[in-house]
Amino acid sequence: MYDIKLSASEEALVAKARYFATSYLTPRAEQWENDRKMPREGLREAAKAGLTGLDSPIAHGGSGTGFNAKLLVLEALAEVDMAFAFSLTNTQGIAGRIAMDGTESQRERFLADLLSTERLGATALTEPGAGSDFSAIQMNAKKVNGGWLLNGEKAWITNAAEADIFLVYAQTDPAKRWRGIASFLVDGRQQGFTRAAPYELLGGHAIGTGGFSLTDMFVPDEDLIAQPGDAFKAAMLSINGARTYVAGMLNAMLHASLFHAVDYATKRQTFGKAIIEHQGLKWSLADVATKLEASRLLTYRAAQLVQDDGDAMLAASYAKKFAGDIGIQGIADCIQAMGANGMRTNIPLGRHLACAKLASYTDGSTEIQNERIGASLTDIVAKTV
Ligand SMILES: Cc1cc2nc3c(=O)[nH]c(=O)nc-3n(C[C@H](O)[C@H](O)[C@H](O)COP(=O)(O)OP(=O)(O)OC[C@H]3O[C@@H](n4cnc5c(N)ncnc54)[C@H](O)[C@@H]3O)c2cc1C
Protein backbone atom coordinates (compact mmCIF):
# COMPACT_ATOMS: atom_id res chain seq x y z
CA MET A 1 0.00 0.00 0.00
CA TYR A 2 2.85 2.41 0.78
CA ASP A 3 5.49 0.85 -1.45
CA ILE A 4 7.86 0.04 1.40
CA LYS A 5 10.29 -2.59 0.22
CA LEU A 6 11.47 -5.08 2.83
CA SER A 7 13.57 -8.23 2.53
CA ALA A 8 12.01 -11.54 3.59
CA SER A 9 13.90 -11.45 6.90
CA GLU A 10 12.75 -7.89 7.53
CA GLU A 11 9.13 -8.89 6.81
CA ALA A 12 9.53 -11.67 9.37
CA LEU A 13 10.99 -9.23 11.90
CA VAL A 14 8.09 -6.81 11.50
CA ALA A 15 5.62 -9.69 11.90
CA LYS A 16 7.47 -10.71 15.06
CA ALA A 17 7.17 -7.17 16.42
CA ARG A 18 3.44 -7.09 15.71
CA TYR A 19 2.98 -10.40 17.47
CA PHE A 20 5.06 -9.25 20.46
CA ALA A 21 3.02 -6.03 20.64
CA THR A 22 -0.35 -7.76 20.75
CA SER A 23 0.58 -10.80 22.80
CA TYR A 24 3.07 -9.31 25.27
CA LEU A 25 2.71 -5.51 25.41
CA THR A 26 -1.07 -5.18 25.22
CA PRO A 27 -1.81 -6.98 28.50
CA ARG A 28 0.97 -5.13 30.36
CA ALA A 29 1.26 -1.55 29.09
CA GLU A 30 -1.43 -0.06 31.31
CA GLN A 31 0.03 -1.65 34.44
CA TRP A 32 3.50 -0.44 33.55
CA GLU A 33 2.17 3.11 33.30
CA ASN A 34 0.44 2.73 36.66
CA ASP A 35 3.70 1.48 38.18
CA ARG A 36 5.38 4.64 36.85
CA LYS A 37 8.71 2.94 36.22
CA MET A 38 10.69 1.29 33.47
CA PRO A 39 9.59 -2.24 32.53
CA ARG A 40 13.01 -3.91 32.69
CA GLU A 41 11.59 -7.40 32.34
CA GLY A 42 9.64 -6.32 29.25
CA LEU A 43 12.82 -5.00 27.63
CA ARG A 44 14.55 -8.34 28.28
CA GLU A 45 11.59 -10.14 26.72
CA ALA A 46 11.88 -7.93 23.64
CA ALA A 47 15.53 -8.97 23.37
CA LYS A 48 14.58 -12.64 23.69
CA ALA A 49 11.96 -12.13 20.99
CA GLY A 50 14.70 -10.89 18.64
CA LEU A 51 13.63 -7.23 18.64
CA THR A 52 17.00 -5.77 19.63
CA GLY A 53 20.10 -5.17 17.54
CA LEU A 54 18.18 -3.58 14.68
CA ASP A 55 20.90 -0.94 14.31
CA SER A 56 23.77 -3.42 14.62
CA PRO A 57 25.29 -5.51 11.83
CA ILE A 58 24.85 -9.29 11.87
CA ALA A 59 28.62 -9.72 12.34
CA HIS A 60 28.32 -8.06 15.75
CA GLY A 61 25.19 -9.83 17.00
CA GLY A 62 22.57 -7.56 15.47
CA SER A 63 20.02 -8.11 12.73
CA GLY A 64 21.45 -5.57 10.27
CA THR A 65 17.98 -4.24 9.57
CA GLY A 66 17.34 -1.40 7.14
CA PHE A 67 15.76 1.82 8.35
CA ASN A 68 12.35 1.14 6.78
CA ALA A 69 12.02 -2.14 8.66
CA LYS A 70 13.20 -0.54 11.89
CA LEU A 71 10.51 2.11 11.46
CA LEU A 72 7.79 -0.51 10.98
CA VAL A 73 8.99 -2.44 14.04
CA LEU A 74 8.83 0.72 16.15
CA GLU A 75 5.41 1.57 14.77
CA ALA A 76 4.14 -1.90 15.70
CA LEU A 77 5.38 -1.49 19.27
CA ALA A 78 4.16 2.12 19.56
CA GLU A 79 0.63 1.11 18.52
CA VAL A 80 0.50 -0.35 22.02
CA ASP A 81 3.19 1.47 24.01
CA MET A 82 5.28 4.25 22.53
CA ALA A 83 7.19 4.77 25.77
CA PHE A 84 8.41 1.18 25.68
CA ALA A 85 9.36 1.43 21.99
CA PHE A 86 11.22 4.69 22.58
CA SER A 87 13.22 3.30 25.47
CA LEU A 88 14.11 0.16 23.53
CA THR A 89 15.28 1.99 20.43
CA ASN A 90 17.39 4.46 22.43
CA THR A 91 19.38 1.62 24.00
CA GLN A 92 19.69 -0.07 20.63
CA GLY A 93 20.88 3.17 19.04
CA ILE A 94 23.87 3.13 21.40
CA ALA A 95 24.45 -0.56 20.65
CA GLY A 96 24.43 0.20 16.93
CA ARG A 97 26.86 3.06 17.34
CA ILE A 98 29.33 0.86 19.24
CA ALA A 99 28.82 -2.11 16.90
CA MET A 100 29.48 -0.04 13.79
CA ASP A 101 32.02 2.55 14.88
CA GLY A 102 33.34 1.33 18.23
CA THR A 103 36.69 -0.21 19.06
CA GLU A 104 37.11 -3.90 19.81
CA SER A 105 37.44 -3.10 23.51
CA GLN A 106 34.23 -1.01 23.49
CA ARG A 107 32.37 -3.86 21.84
CA GLU A 108 33.70 -6.30 24.41
CA ARG A 109 32.83 -4.05 27.32
CA PHE A 110 29.33 -3.00 26.29
CA LEU A 111 27.77 -4.62 23.25
CA ALA A 112 26.40 -7.92 24.54
CA ASP A 113 24.81 -6.22 27.56
CA LEU A 114 23.15 -3.59 25.37
CA LEU A 115 21.79 -6.15 22.92
CA SER A 116 20.32 -8.23 25.75
CA THR A 117 19.14 -5.03 27.52
CA GLU A 118 20.91 -6.18 30.70
CA ARG A 119 22.37 -2.68 30.56
CA LEU A 120 20.53 0.28 29.05
CA GLY A 121 22.04 2.98 26.90
CA ALA A 122 21.27 6.65 26.37
CA THR A 123 22.31 9.64 24.34
CA ALA A 124 22.87 12.69 26.52
CA LEU A 125 22.81 16.12 24.94
CA THR A 126 20.22 18.06 26.93
CA GLU A 127 21.06 19.83 30.19
CA PRO A 128 19.02 21.75 32.74
CA GLY A 129 20.08 25.00 31.02
CA ALA A 130 20.24 23.89 27.37
CA GLY A 131 17.73 21.95 25.28
CA SER A 132 16.85 23.34 21.86
CA ASP A 133 20.04 25.40 21.88
CA PHE A 134 22.32 22.39 22.00
CA SER A 135 25.44 24.46 21.30
CA ALA A 136 24.96 26.11 24.73
CA ILE A 137 25.69 22.95 26.74
CA GLN A 138 27.98 23.39 29.71
CA MET A 139 29.07 19.86 30.56
CA ASN A 140 32.80 20.44 30.59
CA ALA A 141 35.46 18.13 29.15
CA LYS A 142 39.03 18.87 30.17
CA LYS A 143 42.00 17.11 28.59
CA VAL A 144 44.21 15.29 31.09
CA ASN A 145 46.94 12.70 30.76
CA GLY A 146 45.51 9.63 28.96
CA GLY A 147 41.97 10.91 28.74
CA TRP A 148 39.42 13.52 29.72
CA LEU A 149 37.76 14.73 32.91
CA LEU A 150 34.03 15.40 32.57
CA ASN A 151 32.06 17.65 34.91
CA GLY A 152 28.47 18.79 34.62
CA GLU A 153 24.83 17.82 34.56
CA LYS A 154 22.48 16.25 32.02
CA ALA A 155 18.68 16.41 32.10
CA TRP A 156 15.71 14.95 30.25
CA ILE A 157 17.62 11.91 29.07
CA THR A 158 15.66 8.88 27.84
CA ASN A 159 16.48 5.76 29.91
CA ALA A 160 18.50 7.77 32.45
CA ALA A 161 16.36 6.32 35.24
CA GLU A 162 18.25 3.04 34.80
CA ALA A 163 20.79 3.37 31.99
CA ASP A 164 24.51 3.27 32.67
CA ILE A 165 26.08 3.42 29.21
CA PHE A 166 25.94 6.94 27.84
CA LEU A 167 26.98 8.81 24.75
CA VAL A 168 27.67 12.13 26.46
CA TYR A 169 28.16 15.42 24.63
CA ALA A 170 30.48 17.85 26.38
CA GLN A 171 32.12 21.18 25.71
CA THR A 172 35.91 21.26 25.39
CA ASP A 173 36.15 25.00 24.70
CA PRO A 174 33.12 27.23 25.41
CA ALA A 175 34.47 30.03 23.20
CA LYS A 176 34.10 27.73 20.21
CA ARG A 177 30.39 27.01 20.84
CA TRP A 178 29.34 24.04 18.64
CA ARG A 179 32.87 23.58 17.29
CA GLY A 180 34.08 22.84 20.82
CA ILE A 181 31.61 20.02 21.48
CA ALA A 182 32.92 16.45 21.57
CA SER A 183 31.18 13.18 22.46
CA PHE A 184 32.31 10.49 24.88
CA LEU A 185 31.30 6.99 25.81
CA VAL A 186 30.69 7.09 29.55
CA ASP A 187 30.38 4.04 31.76
CA GLY A 188 28.00 4.99 34.57
CA ARG A 189 29.40 2.19 36.74
CA GLN A 190 32.64 4.11 37.11
CA GLN A 191 33.42 6.61 39.83
CA GLY A 192 32.07 10.12 39.24
CA PHE A 193 28.57 9.23 38.06
CA THR A 194 25.50 10.27 40.11
CA ARG A 195 22.00 9.49 38.93
CA ALA A 196 19.15 11.93 39.61
CA ALA A 197 15.70 10.69 40.61
CA PRO A 198 13.60 9.90 37.51
CA TYR A 199 11.02 12.52 36.61
CA GLU A 200 7.35 12.26 37.55
CA LEU A 201 5.47 13.05 34.35
CA LEU A 202 2.00 13.18 32.89
CA GLY A 203 2.70 9.76 31.34
CA GLY A 204 5.28 7.78 29.41
CA HIS A 205 7.21 6.57 32.46
CA ALA A 206 8.54 3.56 30.55
CA ILE A 207 10.81 6.06 28.76
CA GLY A 208 12.68 6.39 32.06
CA THR A 209 13.37 10.08 31.52
CA GLY A 210 15.78 11.55 34.02
CA GLY A 211 19.14 13.14 34.56
CA PHE A 212 22.59 12.59 36.00
CA SER A 213 25.70 14.46 36.94
CA LEU A 214 29.36 13.72 36.31
CA THR A 215 31.99 14.82 38.81
CA ASP A 216 35.61 14.49 37.71
CA MET A 217 34.55 11.48 35.66
CA PHE A 218 37.66 10.13 33.91
CA VAL A 219 37.06 8.99 30.34
CA PRO A 220 40.04 7.34 28.60
CA ASP A 221 41.16 8.69 25.21
CA GLU A 222 39.85 5.54 23.58
CA ASP A 223 36.29 6.48 24.60
CA LEU A 224 36.35 9.86 22.90
CA ILE A 225 33.78 9.06 20.20
CA ALA A 226 33.72 12.26 18.15
CA GLN A 227 36.36 14.97 18.15
CA PRO A 228 35.47 18.59 18.99
CA GLY A 229 33.59 19.95 15.99
CA ASP A 230 32.66 16.52 14.62
CA ALA A 231 30.27 15.63 17.45
CA PHE A 232 27.79 18.38 16.69
CA LYS A 233 27.69 17.44 13.00
CA ALA A 234 27.30 13.74 13.84
CA ALA A 235 24.40 14.53 16.20
CA MET A 236 22.66 16.63 13.54
CA LEU A 237 23.12 13.86 10.98
CA SER A 238 21.69 11.09 13.14
CA ILE A 239 18.77 13.21 14.25
CA ASN A 240 17.01 12.85 10.86
CA GLY A 241 16.49 9.15 11.49
CA ALA A 242 15.26 9.81 15.02
CA ARG A 243 12.81 12.48 13.85
CA THR A 244 11.47 10.08 11.26
CA TYR A 245 10.90 7.16 13.59
CA VAL A 246 9.31 9.47 16.17
CA ALA A 247 6.93 10.56 13.40
CA GLY A 248 6.20 6.89 12.71
CA MET A 249 5.45 6.24 16.36
CA LEU A 250 3.12 9.25 16.47
CA ASN A 251 1.28 7.88 13.43
CA ALA A 252 1.01 4.49 15.08
CA MET A 253 -0.54 5.97 18.22
CA LEU A 254 -2.99 7.95 16.12
CA HIS A 255 -3.90 4.84 14.16
CA ALA A 256 -4.51 2.89 17.38
CA SER A 257 -6.64 5.73 18.74
CA LEU A 258 -8.68 5.93 15.55
CA PHE A 259 -9.22 2.18 15.68
CA HIS A 260 -10.68 2.45 19.21
CA ALA A 261 -12.80 5.47 18.32
CA VAL A 262 -14.30 3.91 15.19
CA ASP A 263 -15.02 0.66 17.01
CA TYR A 264 -16.74 2.55 19.81
CA ALA A 265 -18.64 4.84 17.46
CA THR A 266 -20.16 1.95 15.54
CA LYS A 267 -21.48 0.44 18.78
CA ARG A 268 -22.51 3.44 20.86
CA GLN A 269 -26.02 4.76 20.15
CA THR A 270 -27.45 8.25 20.67
CA PHE A 271 -30.73 9.61 19.36
CA GLY A 272 -31.67 6.22 17.95
CA LYS A 273 -28.55 5.46 15.87
CA ALA A 274 -24.89 4.63 16.14
CA ILE A 275 -22.92 7.81 16.81
CA ILE A 276 -20.84 7.20 13.69
CA GLU A 277 -24.04 7.79 11.71
CA HIS A 278 -24.10 11.38 12.97
CA GLN A 279 -22.41 13.41 10.30
CA GLY A 280 -20.57 15.71 12.73
CA LEU A 281 -18.83 12.82 14.44
CA LYS A 282 -18.17 10.84 11.26
CA TRP A 283 -16.58 13.87 9.60
CA SER A 284 -14.41 14.53 12.63
CA LEU A 285 -13.02 10.98 12.40
CA ALA A 286 -12.76 11.26 8.61
CA ASP A 287 -10.54 14.31 9.16
CA VAL A 288 -8.35 12.29 11.50
CA ALA A 289 -8.07 9.47 8.94
CA THR A 290 -7.15 11.93 6.17
CA LYS A 291 -4.43 13.58 8.22
CA LEU A 292 -3.09 10.21 9.31
CA GLU A 293 -2.78 9.14 5.68
CA ALA A 294 -0.94 12.37 4.79
CA SER A 295 1.33 11.96 7.77
CA ARG A 296 2.23 8.40 6.85
CA LEU A 297 3.16 9.48 3.33
CA LEU A 298 5.45 12.20 4.69
CA THR A 299 6.99 9.75 7.15
CA TYR A 300 7.62 6.94 4.68
CA ARG A 301 9.15 9.38 2.22
CA ALA A 302 11.55 10.60 4.90
CA ALA A 303 12.29 6.99 5.90
CA GLN A 304 13.25 6.04 2.36
CA LEU A 305 15.66 8.99 2.23
CA VAL A 306 17.21 7.95 5.55
CA GLN A 307 17.51 4.37 4.34
CA ASP A 308 19.13 5.49 1.07
CA ASP A 309 21.53 7.88 2.87
CA GLY A 310 19.89 10.73 1.00
CA ASP A 311 19.38 14.27 2.29
CA ALA A 312 16.55 13.66 4.75
CA MET A 313 16.86 16.89 6.71
CA LEU A 314 13.77 18.68 5.41
CA ALA A 315 11.74 15.51 4.88
CA ALA A 316 12.33 14.42 8.48
CA SER A 317 11.38 17.85 9.82
CA TYR A 318 8.18 17.92 7.78
CA ALA A 319 7.31 14.42 8.94
CA LYS A 320 7.95 15.01 12.64
CA LYS A 321 6.25 18.38 12.76
CA PHE A 322 3.17 17.18 10.91
CA ALA A 323 2.86 13.89 12.80
CA GLY A 324 3.21 15.76 16.10
CA ASP A 325 0.59 18.39 15.30
CA ILE A 326 -2.01 16.02 13.89
CA GLY A 327 -1.18 13.32 16.42
CA ILE A 328 -1.92 15.44 19.48
CA GLN A 329 -5.07 16.94 18.00
CA GLY A 330 -6.20 13.68 16.37
CA ILE A 331 -5.84 11.57 19.52
CA ALA A 332 -7.80 14.23 21.42
CA ASP A 333 -10.51 14.07 18.71
CA CYS A 334 -10.67 10.29 19.07
CA ILE A 335 -11.06 10.64 22.84
CA GLN A 336 -13.81 13.20 22.23
CA ALA A 337 -15.64 10.77 19.94
CA MET A 338 -15.76 8.24 22.76
CA GLY A 339 -17.49 10.58 25.19
CA ALA A 340 -16.53 10.24 28.84
CA ASN A 341 -15.48 6.64 28.20
CA GLY A 342 -12.57 8.00 26.18
CA MET A 343 -11.01 9.15 29.45
CA ARG A 344 -10.80 5.70 30.99
CA THR A 345 -7.34 4.27 31.52
CA ASN A 346 -8.30 0.75 30.41
CA ILE A 347 -8.09 2.04 26.85
CA PRO A 348 -4.74 3.42 25.69
CA LEU A 349 -5.82 6.81 24.32
CA GLY A 350 -4.81 8.81 27.39
CA ARG A 351 -1.39 7.13 27.41
CA HIS A 352 -1.03 7.84 23.70
CA LEU A 353 -1.96 11.49 24.17
CA ALA A 354 0.65 11.96 26.91
CA CYS A 355 3.30 10.26 24.76
CA ALA A 356 2.36 12.32 21.70
CA LYS A 357 2.92 15.45 23.77
CA LEU A 358 6.28 14.14 24.99
CA ALA A 359 7.22 13.35 21.40
CA SER A 360 6.67 16.97 20.46
CA TYR A 361 9.89 17.77 22.38
CA THR A 362 12.15 14.82 21.64
CA ASP A 363 14.76 15.12 18.90
CA GLY A 364 13.91 18.76 18.34
CA SER A 365 10.62 20.38 19.34
CA THR A 366 7.90 21.29 16.86
CA GLU A 367 9.16 24.88 16.91
CA ILE A 368 12.68 23.71 16.07
CA GLN A 369 11.28 21.78 13.08
CA ASN A 370 9.69 25.07 12.03
CA GLU A 371 13.06 26.79 12.38
CA ARG A 372 14.60 24.11 10.15
CA ILE A 373 11.86 24.36 7.53
CA GLY A 374 11.78 28.16 7.81
CA ALA A 375 15.51 28.38 7.10
CA SER A 376 14.92 26.57 3.79
CA LEU A 377 11.87 28.49 2.59
CA THR A 378 13.70 30.20 -0.30
CA ASP A 379 14.91 26.84 -1.62
CA ILE A 380 11.51 25.27 -1.04
CA VAL A 381 9.65 27.85 -3.12
CA ALA A 382 12.33 27.78 -5.81
CA LYS A 383 11.38 24.17 -6.59
CA THR A 384 8.37 23.72 -8.82
CA VAL A 385 7.72 20.05 -8.08
C1 LIG B 1 10.32 12.21 26.84
C2 LIG B 1 11.57 12.97 26.52
C3 LIG B 1 12.72 12.27 26.20
C4 LIG B 1 13.90 12.96 25.92
N1 LIG B 1 15.04 12.24 25.65
C5 LIG B 1 16.21 12.91 25.45
C6 LIG B 1 17.43 12.17 25.27
O1 LIG B 1 17.45 10.95 25.25
N2 LIG B 1 18.58 12.88 25.12
C7 LIG B 1 18.61 14.25 25.14
O2 LIG B 1 19.68 14.79 25.02
N3 LIG B 1 17.46 14.96 25.32
C8 LIG B 1 16.28 14.33 25.47
N4 LIG B 1 15.10 15.03 25.65
C9 LIG B 1 15.16 16.49 25.71
C10 LIG B 1 14.66 17.16 24.44
O3 LIG B 1 15.60 17.01 23.42
C11 LIG B 1 14.40 18.65 24.82
O4 LIG B 1 13.26 18.68 25.64
C12 LIG B 1 14.24 19.51 23.59
O5 LIG B 1 15.46 19.67 22.93
C13 LIG B 1 13.70 20.89 23.97
O6 LIG B 1 14.49 21.45 24.95
P1 LIG B 1 13.81 22.06 26.28
O7 LIG B 1 12.79 21.10 26.78
O8 LIG B 1 14.92 22.44 27.19
O9 LIG B 1 13.05 23.33 25.81
P2 LIG B 1 13.71 24.78 25.50
O10 LIG B 1 14.84 24.64 24.57
O11 LIG B 1 13.95 25.47 26.77
O12 LIG B 1 12.51 25.47 24.75
C14 LIG B 1 11.31 25.88 25.45
C15 LIG B 1 10.26 26.20 24.41
O13 LIG B 1 10.76 27.23 23.53
C16 LIG B 1 10.72 26.78 22.19
N5 LIG B 1 11.86 27.32 21.46
C17 LIG B 1 13.18 27.18 21.76
N6 LIG B 1 13.94 27.80 20.84
C18 LIG B 1 13.08 28.33 19.93
C19 LIG B 1 13.25 29.09 18.74
N7 LIG B 1 14.45 29.37 18.25
N8 LIG B 1 12.13 29.49 18.08
C20 LIG B 1 10.89 29.21 18.54
N9 LIG B 1 10.67 28.48 19.66
C21 LIG B 1 11.75 28.04 20.35
C22 LIG B 1 10.79 25.27 22.27
O14 LIG B 1 10.27 24.64 21.11
C23 LIG B 1 9.94 25.01 23.50
O15 LIG B 1 8.59 25.02 23.14
C24 LIG B 1 13.91 14.38 25.92
C25 LIG B 1 12.73 15.07 26.19
C26 LIG B 1 11.57 14.40 26.49
C27 LIG B 1 10.31 15.16 26.80
The ligand as a Tripos MOL2 file, in Angstrom:
@<TRIPOS>MOLECULE
LIG
   53    58     1     0     0
SMALL
NO_CHARGES

@<TRIPOS>ATOM
      1 C1         10.3240   12.2060   26.8400 C.3       1 LIG1
      2 C2         11.5670   12.9690   26.5190 C.ar      1 LIG1
      3 C3         12.7210   12.2720   26.1980 C.ar      1 LIG1
      4 C4         13.9020   12.9560   25.9190 C.ar      1 LIG1
      5 N1         15.0430   12.2410   25.6470 N.ar      1 LIG1
      6 C5         16.2120   12.9050   25.4480 C.ar      1 LIG1
      7 C6         17.4270   12.1730   25.2700 C.ar      1 LIG1
      8 O1         17.4510   10.9490   25.2500 O.2       1 LIG1
      9 N2         18.5840   12.8790   25.1230 N.ar      1 LIG1
     10 C7         18.6080   14.2470   25.1440 C.ar      1 LIG1
     11 O2         19.6830   14.7940   25.0160 O.2       1 LIG1
     12 N3         17.4610   14.9600   25.3170 N.ar      1 LIG1
     13 C8         16.2760   14.3250   25.4710 C.ar      1 LIG1
     14 N4         15.1050   15.0280   25.6530 N.ar      1 LIG1
     15 C9         15.1620   16.4940   25.7090 C.3       1 LIG1
     16 C10        14.6640   17.1620   24.4440 C.3       1 LIG1
     17 O3         15.6000   17.0060   23.4250 O.3       1 LIG1
     18 C11        14.4020   18.6460   24.8220 C.3       1 LIG1
     19 O4         13.2550   18.6770   25.6370 O.3       1 LIG1
     20 C12        14.2410   19.5130   23.5930 C.3       1 LIG1
     21 O5         15.4640   19.6680   22.9280 O.3       1 LIG1
     22 C13        13.6970   20.8920   23.9740 C.3       1 LIG1
     23 O6         14.4910   21.4540   24.9540 O.3       1 LIG1
     24 P1         13.8070   22.0620   26.2830 P.3       1 LIG1
     25 O7         12.7930   21.0970   26.7810 O.co2     1 LIG1
     26 O8         14.9190   22.4350   27.1870 O.co2     1 LIG1
     27 O9         13.0500   23.3300   25.8130 O.3       1 LIG1
     28 P2         13.7140   24.7770   25.5030 P.3       1 LIG1
     29 O10        14.8390   24.6370   24.5660 O.co2     1 LIG1
     30 O11        13.9460   25.4730   26.7720 O.co2     1 LIG1
     31 O12        12.5070   25.4660   24.7510 O.3       1 LIG1
     32 C14        11.3130   25.8770   25.4490 C.3       1 LIG1
     33 C15        10.2620   26.2000   24.4100 C.3       1 LIG1
     34 O13        10.7610   27.2300   23.5320 O.3       1 LIG1
     35 C16        10.7220   26.7840   22.1890 C.3       1 LIG1
     36 N5         11.8640   27.3240   21.4580 N.ar      1 LIG1
     37 C17        13.1770   27.1770   21.7610 C.ar      1 LIG1
     38 N6         13.9370   27.8040   20.8450 N.ar      1 LIG1
     39 C18        13.0770   28.3340   19.9320 C.ar      1 LIG1
     40 C19        13.2460   29.0920   18.7430 C.ar      1 LIG1
     41 N7         14.4540   29.3700   18.2460 N.pl3     1 LIG1
     42 N8         12.1330   29.4880   18.0800 N.ar      1 LIG1
     43 C20        10.8930   29.2090   18.5360 C.ar      1 LIG1
     44 N9         10.6730   28.4800   19.6650 N.ar      1 LIG1
     45 C21        11.7520   28.0430   20.3480 C.ar      1 LIG1
     46 C22        10.7870   25.2680   22.2730 C.3       1 LIG1
     47 O14        10.2750   24.6370   21.1080 O.3       1 LIG1
     48 C23         9.9360   25.0080   23.4970 C.3       1 LIG1
     49 O15         8.5870   25.0220   23.1390 O.3       1 LIG1
     50 C24        13.9060   14.3780   25.9190 C.ar      1 LIG1
     51 C25        12.7330   15.0670   26.1920 C.ar      1 LIG1
     52 C26        11.5690   14.3970   26.4930 C.ar      1 LIG1
     53 C27        10.3110   15.1610   26.8020 C.3       1 LIG1
@<TRIPOS>BOND
     1     1     2 1
     2     2     3 ar
     3     2    52 ar
     4     3     4 ar
     5     4     5 ar
     6     4    50 ar
     7     5     6 ar
     8     6     7 ar
     9     6    13 1
    10     7     8 2
    11     7     9 ar
    12     9    10 ar
    13    10    11 2
    14    10    12 ar
    15    12    13 ar
    16    13    14 ar
    17    14    15 1
    18    14    50 ar
    19    15    16 1
    20    16    17 1
    21    16    18 1
    22    18    19 1
    23    18    20 1
    24    20    21 1
    25    20    22 1
    26    22    23 1
    27    23    24 1
    28    24    25 2
    29    24    26 1
    30    24    27 1
    31    27    28 1
    32    28    29 2
    33    28    30 1
    34    28    31 1
    35    31    32 1
    36    32    33 1
    37    33    34 1
    38    33    48 1
    39    34    35 1
    40    35    36 1
    41    35    46 1
    42    36    37 ar
    43    36    45 ar
    44    37    38 ar
    45    38    39 ar
    46    39    40 ar
    47    39    45 ar
    48    40    41 1
    49    40    42 ar
    50    42    43 ar
    51    43    44 ar
    52    44    45 ar
    53    46    47 1
    54    46    48 1
    55    48    49 1
    56    50    51 ar
    57    51    52 ar
    58    52    53 1
@<TRIPOS>SUBSTRUCTURE
     1 LIG1         1 GROUP 0 **** ****
